[in-house]
């Protein structure tokens, strides 16, 4: 699996008073098995960008390649792409509607026209992958906590067996414990199932400790990309675009992990 964007631009409502260029000349490559953190201030274009990756939004100009195939060519199977690139929207639990958790997770595979056995096997596997205990499977989704509901919604996407999992602010609105649990679970999917993951967040702190690579967006453009340590070194620029720098202790740890010499007595990022 690979995804490549070449000079992608996107304009909302062109030719109207509300015309807004949300993406500007995006060039980006996502490789198999990568765990990417897509970060940026609200309105920087993150949601617009990820909706291009599974063809929900069509670029105003530029090209997108999935496994080196141009997704805008007429012979490309765009519908198939939606199953390969699983997108978990913000507050995905708002879309839960079935009478039980299990049925909800079966919904997607059912729509693919798979057999009942196959749908149920996929649902069991997906619920196991998100770490939702079996005792909850026959409950109504509405009886669950916020974090549990979100796991069910993620399981619904995993049951489609995507090659890439994209999550838009998966920790929004959860308490700190719920946030950690979800991030740990996503990280486990990447580590143990070798899933390619794109995690969208406006908080560096949330994602930096898990991802291999950060892609920082600002005003519709890719502002910076690199390993967390490479990106953190530019904390002044990051603060300028409204991204609070992560905790100093964590930055130190990460820089050291990536082989940078770190002064153990340093107490501010500036000294890093
Ligand atoms: P983010 O996900 O980083 O918060 P978005 O991709 O949602 O950013 O938004 C990027 C820009 O596009 C923002 O200026 C936003 O106001 C604008 N935008 C988003 N959705 C629409 C829409 N449906 N119509 C017009 N403008 C939009």
Boltz pocket constraint, residues with backbone or C-beta under 6 A from the ligand:
constraints:
  - pocket:
      binder: B
      contacts: [[A, 12], [A, 13], [A, 18], [A, 20], [A, 21], [A, 22], [A, 40], [A, 41], [A, 42], [A, 43], [A, 44], [A, 45], [A, 46], [A, 47], [A, 48], [A, 49]]
      max_distance: 6.0
